[in-house]
Amino acid sequence: MSFFDSLIRLGYSSDLHQQLKGLAPDCSGTTGNALYQLTGIVLLGVSLAVMLNYYYGLFNNPRFTHRRVWLVNILMAGSMVGLFAYVNTARFLPLEKHCEELHFTALDCGLFAFTAMIYTVIVCMLLSVFLKWRSVANKKIPF
């Protein structure tokens, strides 16, 4: 069971869900290459890297102690994960790369990317709660 299997899907089709779980192009089994796990790892890695950079890296400076700088960092993390999710999902759109019984569009790929972006923002907010306390300059941001 993957990270995205246990979470709420925000509008993308069940056909894309099956493809992202690793359904083989011949529709007979799985390939073992599930994009859900890869996207979950990228989501956690990017969120952790961006929040560590904000609280202990380049942005740990009194010039950056504003909520808008924190919000821009979170939105950039969400954008990176969303772009990764969309590009890696849209590569299955040509018919010969996925099971012929599955029907999904670029809109489904965009909705999966949006889902990944929303969960990235949530993870970044949770990481902010845990990481901010030892920061020298940003311990009072965002709240």
N, C-alpha and C positions, 0 to 999 in steps of 0.2 A: 504494500500500500504506500502510495507516494504522499508527499506533502499536499499537493493540490487535490488528491482524492478525498482527503479529509476536510477540505475547506469548501466553502460555497462557491459555485461557479457563477460568474456574473454574465449570463446571457449567451455564451457560446454553445454550439450544438453538441449533442452527445456523439455525433460522428467524429468531430474533431477531438472530443475527449478520448474516444477509442484510439484514434491515431496517435495522440500524445502519450497514451499509455504504452505504445510500442507495437501496434498491430502490424503484422508483416504485409508487404505489398500483394502477396498472393492470398490474403485473407484466411490463411490456415492456422496461424499461430502468432507468436510474438517474436520480435527481432531481438529483444533484450536492450534496445536502445530507446528507452523512454525519455522523452523530452521533459516530462514533469520533474524527474529527479534532477536533471541538469539545470532547469530553470530555478528550482528550489535552492540548489547549491549556489548559483549565481546571485539569487535574491539575497541569501544570507551573507555571502561574501561581500557583495557590493555595499549592503547596508552596514555591515560591520566596519568595512574600510572607510566609508564616508563618515560615519559617526566617530570612529577613532581619530580620523584626521581633523574633524571639527573640534573635538574636546581635548585632544592631546597633540595634535600635529600643527599644520600650517595655520589653522584658524584659531589656535589657542593664544589669542592676542587681544588686548583690550579694544583694538579697533573693530573687532568682529563680534562684539558682545551685543548683538541686536537680534531680535526674533526673525527679522527678514533674512538675515544671512543664514540662520539656522534653517529657515523654510526653503531658501534657495538650494541649500545642500541636500535637503530631503527630496525636493523636486528633481534635482539632478540625478540622484540615486534612482528615483522612480522612473525617470526618462531613460536611463541607461538600461535598466532591467526590462522596461517595456519595449525598447528597440531590440534588445536581444531576443525577447520572447516573440516579437512579431517577425523578425527576419528568419529565425529558426523554424517558426511555424509555417510561414508563407512558402518556404522551399518545398513543402509537400503539395502545393497547389497543382503543379502539372500532373496530369492523370496517371502517368506511368510510375509515379513515385509513391502512390498510396493505393490502398485497396479500392477496387472499382465499385464496391458496394457502398462506400462512404461518400457522402456529399457534404462538402463544407466550402465556404467562400472566404474571400479576403476579409469580409466583415467579421466572421467568426474568429479569424486570426487576430484582428484588431481588438475584439472583445476579450480574447485571452490575454493579449498584451495589456489591456486596461486592468484586467484582474490582477496580473502580476504587479502592475504599478501600484494599485491600491494596497496590496499586501506588503509591498516594499515600504510604503509610507507608514503603515502600521508597525512593521518591524523596526523601522528607524525611530519611531516615537517610543517604542518600548525600550530600545537600546539607549535612547537618550536618558530615560529614567535611571538606568543602571550605571551609565558611564559618566554622567555629569558631576558626580560628587567629588572626585579627586582632581577635576580640572582647575587650573589656577585662575583663568580669566572667565571661562564660560559656565561656571557652576550654577548660575542663576538663570540660564537660558535653557529652555523656553519658558519655564515657570518657576 
